[in-house]
Amino acid sequence: MNAKKTTETSGAGSGKTAGGPFLTPSRITTLVLAALAVVLIAENTEDIRIRLLVPVVTMPLYLALLLMFVLGGLCGALVVRTRSK
């Protein structure tokens, strides 16, 4: 007997792909945290002074928050990448 693996497709919008469900709890959590970060960044637009080792830089707070958000994402991606090797 030849056993074939078939992919069952239910109605449109079921949220499932051949690899499993698209919206897993970790993806939902990531999307919610990213949305909260975007709201936090958008609400903080005043200028601030930041000391970068020696120079003092004046920049909008949203740019500093956005920079830290991107750097945090890159650090997280680096950790995940090194764990998978």
PyMOL commands that set and color helices and strands:
alter all, ss='L'
color gray80, all
select helices_A, chain A and resi 25-43+61-84
alter helices_A, ss='H'
color red, helices_A
select strands_A, chain A and resi 16-17+20-21+47-51+56-60
alter strands_A, ss='S'
color yellow, strands_A
deselect
rebuild
show_as cartoon
